[in-house]
Amino acid sequence: MHADSKTHKWGSPPWQIDFTAPPHPAPLPEVLDFAVIGGGFTGLAAAAWLRKIAPEKSAAVFEAGYIGSGASGRTGGMALAESAAGDLPGLDDVLAGFSEILDELGVECDRRLNGAWEVGREKGLTDSAVSWNDSGTLRVTKEVSGGTIDPGKLVSGLGRAADRLGARILENHPAANIRWSDVAEIELAPEGQGVKKISASQIIFATNALSLRLSGLEQGSHPRLTLAVATEPVSEETLEKIGLAERKPFYTVDMPYLWGRVRKDNSVIFGAGLVQSPDSDDLDGVDISSEDPARIFTSLENRVRGLHPALESVGFTHRWGGPIMFRDSWKPVFTWHPRAMKEKNAIVIGAFAGHGVALSSYLGRWAAEALLKGRGLPKWGKLDGES
Ligand SMILES: Cc1cc2nc3c(=O)[nH]c(=O)nc-3n(C[C@H](O)[C@H](O)[C@H](O)COP(=O)(O)OP(=O)(O)OC[C@H]3O[C@@H](n4cnc5c(N)ncnc54)[C@H](O)[C@@H]3O)c2cc1C
C-alpha cells in the first residue's frame, strides 16, 4: 500500500495496489475532451470506457492522492447486485454488467461470484451454515447474488486498463476549484507545484464521500468513515466450524450491523461502525487511532471473538477505515452536476453506501456512454429537490 497522510490516518488494509500511473512525456492538451476527478473504481472505469469507445478523444483522471486511496482501495470487496436501495428502474443486471466490463477491459481481480449470504437474528434457514452468538443468534436468512473481488487487484487492474487505453492518470493532483463556463477550468493543486489550470469540455465527478462542495453534493448526503478489521489467516477447520468454508461473503439484514468475507489466504475481514467527521466535506480530518474509532475497533474485535468458540482467541492483523456516503433514500447519485444542468457537460456519480463495488464501475461505464453516445441518465440518480 502506498504511504501518504490517508494511510497514516485511516490505516492500511491487507492487500496491495501495485499500479502507479507512469509519468507521461507529452504535456496534457490545453483543453481536454474529458476530465475525470477521482481515481477510485468509478473514475478509473469511466476513463477506461471513455477511451475505449472514443480513442480519438483525450481523457485524464485527476486523483488527489494515489489511485484507490479513497473507498475503492479500502473496501470490503463484496460484489453485490442491484443498489443499496434494491433494484431501480433501468438498472438492469449490475453483476452481469460488472463482469462484462472486467472481461472487456482485461481486469483480473480474483472475481468469484458464488453468491452472498444475508444473515439475521430471526427467520434463519434451518440448514444455515452460520450460527453465531451476536445479540441473539445470527443465521443465514437468504442467499443472494454476489461474491468477492480483491480490491487491490481491481483498483490496479482498472488503472492499468485506463492507462493502456490512453487515459492519462495524474496522482497527487487534487482538484481544488472549478471555474464554470462553457468549457470549465479546473484548478489543480499538486503538493509543492503551485496551482495548475486545465480546461475540459466535459467532466465526471467521481469523488464519492470527499470534496462534496466541488461535486455539488453537500445537501442531503451523509459522508462517514466506516471501519474494518482483518484476522490472521485461520485454518480450514476453523472456517468449517464458523460456517464460512464456502467463502460466501455475508452482511446482516438487521442491527447491529456486521459484514465480512474470507480472503484467499484464509484471513477473515469483518466490518461495522461509522465515524463522523467534524467537517462534512473533509473526512481527511478523521484519525482511526483517535478515541472514538479506537473504541469501535476494540468492540468490533471483541464482538468477532465472541461470535463462535473457534474465534475466541483469533488474532487481528489490520485495522482500517474508508469513506462511505449515504443518502436518506439510499439511492446512488447519478446526475448532471448542479452547475451543469443546462449545458449537460458534467456528471456526478456517488453515494453508493456499502453497495459500490460492482455498481461504481457499472455507472462509470454508463456515464461514459451518456457523455459520448447520449445515453440518458436515470431519474433515481437525481439530487434531492432536483426537478
Ligand atoms: C470499509 C468499506 C467497506 C466497504 N465494503 C463494501 C462492500 O463489501 N461491497 C460494496 O459493494 N461496497 C462496499 N463499500 C463501498 C464501496 O467501496 C464504494 O462505494 C466504492 O469503492 C466507491 O468507489 P468510488 O470510485 O466512487 O469512490 P472512491 O473509491 O472513494 O474514490 C474517490 C476518489 O476521489 C479522490 N478525490 C476526492 N476528492 C478529490 C479532489 N478534489 N480531486 C481529485 N481527487 C479527489 C479520492 O482520493 C478517491 O480516490 C465499502 C466501503 C468502505 C469504505
PDBQT file of the ligand as one rigid body, heavy atoms in Angstrom, charges set to zero:
ROOT
HETATM    1  C1  LIG A 401     -14.566  -0.085   4.595  1.00  0.00    +0.000 C 
HETATM    2  C2  LIG A 401     -15.506  -0.134   3.426  1.00  0.00    +0.000 A 
HETATM    3  C3  LIG A 401     -16.118  -1.323   3.101  1.00  0.00    +0.000 A 
HETATM    4  C4  LIG A 401     -16.970  -1.379   2.004  1.00  0.00    +0.000 A 
HETATM    5  N1  LIG A 401     -17.469  -2.589   1.659  1.00  0.00    +0.000 NA
HETATM    6  C5  LIG A 401     -18.182  -2.711   0.521  1.00  0.00    +0.000 A 
HETATM    7  C6  LIG A 401     -18.535  -3.992   0.047  1.00  0.00    +0.000 A 
HETATM    8  O1  LIG A 401     -18.159  -5.022   0.624  1.00  0.00    +0.000 OA
HETATM    9  N2  LIG A 401     -19.287  -4.070  -1.061  1.00  0.00    +0.000 N 
HETATM   10  C7  LIG A 401     -19.676  -2.962  -1.757  1.00  0.00    +0.000 A 
HETATM   11  O2  LIG A 401     -20.364  -3.110  -2.786  1.00  0.00    +0.000 OA
HETATM   12  N3  LIG A 401     -19.299  -1.734  -1.360  1.00  0.00    +0.000 NA
HETATM   13  C8  LIG A 401     -18.548  -1.583  -0.256  1.00  0.00    +0.000 A 
HETATM   14  N4  LIG A 401     -18.111  -0.357   0.121  1.00  0.00    +0.000 N 
HETATM   15  C9  LIG A 401     -18.428   0.801  -0.750  1.00  0.00    +0.000 C 
HETATM   16  C10 LIG A 401     -17.523   0.837  -1.984  1.00  0.00    +0.000 C 
HETATM   17  O3  LIG A 401     -16.204   0.540  -1.616  1.00  0.00    +0.000 OA
HETATM   18  C11 LIG A 401     -17.566   2.238  -2.615  1.00  0.00    +0.000 C 
HETATM   19  O4  LIG A 401     -18.908   2.552  -2.914  1.00  0.00    +0.000 OA
HETATM   20  C12 LIG A 401     -16.754   2.344  -3.899  1.00  0.00    +0.000 C 
HETATM   21  O5  LIG A 401     -15.414   1.956  -3.671  1.00  0.00    +0.000 OA
HETATM   22  C13 LIG A 401     -16.809   3.790  -4.379  1.00  0.00    +0.000 C 
HETATM   23  O6  LIG A 401     -15.899   3.963  -5.430  1.00  0.00    +0.000 OA
HETATM   24  P1  LIG A 401     -15.669   5.424  -5.984  1.00  0.00    +0.000 P 
HETATM   25  O7  LIG A 401     -14.667   5.335  -7.060  1.00  0.00    +0.000 OA
HETATM   26  O8  LIG A 401     -16.979   6.038  -6.312  1.00  0.00    +0.000 OA
HETATM   27  O9  LIG A 401     -15.133   6.262  -4.745  1.00  0.00    +0.000 OA
HETATM   28  P2  LIG A 401     -13.682   6.276  -4.055  1.00  0.00    +0.000 P 
HETATM   29  O10 LIG A 401     -13.003   4.990  -4.175  1.00  0.00    +0.000 OA
HETATM   30  O11 LIG A 401     -13.854   6.855  -2.693  1.00  0.00    +0.000 OA
HETATM   31  O12 LIG A 401     -12.883   7.276  -4.981  1.00  0.00    +0.000 OA
HETATM   32  C14 LIG A 401     -12.973   8.676  -4.875  1.00  0.00    +0.000 C 
HETATM   33  C15 LIG A 401     -11.593   9.209  -5.199  1.00  0.00    +0.000 C 
HETATM   34  O13 LIG A 401     -11.661  10.614  -5.369  1.00  0.00    +0.000 OA
HETATM   35  C16 LIG A 401     -10.471  11.182  -4.870  1.00  0.00    +0.000 C 
HETATM   36  N5  LIG A 401     -10.742  12.595  -4.608  1.00  0.00    +0.000 N 
HETATM   37  C17 LIG A 401     -11.507  13.145  -3.639  1.00  0.00    +0.000 A 
HETATM   38  N6  LIG A 401     -11.513  14.489  -3.765  1.00  0.00    +0.000 NA
HETATM   39  C18 LIG A 401     -10.751  14.778  -4.839  1.00  0.00    +0.000 A 
HETATM   40  C19 LIG A 401     -10.382  16.008  -5.480  1.00  0.00    +0.000 A 
HETATM   41  N7  LIG A 401     -10.797  17.184  -5.007  1.00  0.00    +0.000 N 
HETATM   42  N8  LIG A 401      -9.578  15.938  -6.571  1.00  0.00    +0.000 NA
HETATM   43  C20 LIG A 401      -9.148  14.742  -7.054  1.00  0.00    +0.000 A 
HETATM   44  N9  LIG A 401      -9.456  13.553  -6.480  1.00  0.00    +0.000 NA
HETATM   45  C21 LIG A 401     -10.255  13.588  -5.386  1.00  0.00    +0.000 A 
HETATM   46  C22 LIG A 401     -10.181  10.356  -3.612  1.00  0.00    +0.000 C 
HETATM   47  O14 LIG A 401      -8.826  10.459  -3.213  1.00  0.00    +0.000 OA
HETATM   48  C23 LIG A 401     -10.587   8.968  -4.055  1.00  0.00    +0.000 C 
HETATM   49  O15 LIG A 401      -9.504   8.226  -4.552  1.00  0.00    +0.000 OA
HETATM   50  C24 LIG A 401     -17.264  -0.216   1.239  1.00  0.00    +0.000 A 
HETATM   51  C25 LIG A 401     -16.653   0.992   1.576  1.00  0.00    +0.000 A 
HETATM   52  C26 LIG A 401     -15.779   1.043   2.644  1.00  0.00    +0.000 A 
HETATM   53  C27 LIG A 401     -15.113   2.335   2.972  1.00  0.00    +0.000 C 
ENDROOT
TORSDOF 0
